[in-house]
Amino acid sequence: MNRQDLIDSIASDNNLTKEQAHGALDTVLNEIMKAIDTGETVTLVGFGTLKEIYRSPRKGRNPQTGKEIYIPGSRTAKFVISKKFKALLNAPPIT
């Protein structure tokens, strides 16, 4: 599923135009990104939790040359699925 498929699904499931569904999806994603950027944790009950983590600077190796390189620290987001979502993923397939 890509972004357009998601917009189409939101529109059809909620009797919205595609433009309205696109706006709603953009708003949700922008608010999630803003919250994580400010250090907040975003919890979507039944789906999962998104939070910011910091990767410390470290030494690494260039795989082509074997030369040691410095990898700077960086901020990234981590997603942890909920128990309900995990149970759904691990349920036996429906035949």
Secondary structure, DSSP 8 states (H G I E B T S, - for coil): --HHHHHHHHHHHTT--HHHHHHHHHHHHHHHHHHHHTT--EEETTTEEEEEEEE--EEEE-TTT--EEEE--EEEEEEEE-HHHHHHHHS----
